[in-house]
């Protein structure tokens, strides 16, 4: 079973978008993969500008709640993508990648859409790599 993780500090913006895109990719490709998401210091709710931006693509994040992610969950992953704000130090063979993305919190709708579109592209590329690259 392939497991992908998407992590940021608050689990309220970038990692929520990445998770939603990963779930869509998984379903569209008919893959039986697990998707893990969380934050090191989760917020109370997903950022409203993120919910609005994803709604433009027909993806509803309004019912999602940021959650804390454990080291055990992350160590079960094949690949963990951090969003440019985490300092993970896993002592395993997990492939940790820092995507170094701008935090969408408080940004304009246009800026959030730009971040969202970059995340969508990175998620698609990650799926292509892992699915066809023999991860």
Secondary structure as UniProt FT lines:
FT   STRAND          3..8
FT   HELIX           14..29
FT   STRAND          34..39
FT   HELIX           48..55
FT   TURN            56..58
FT   TURN            62..63
FT   HELIX           71..75
FT   STRAND          79..82
FT   STRAND          95..98
FT   TURN            105..106
FT   HELIX           109..132
FT   TURN            133..134
//
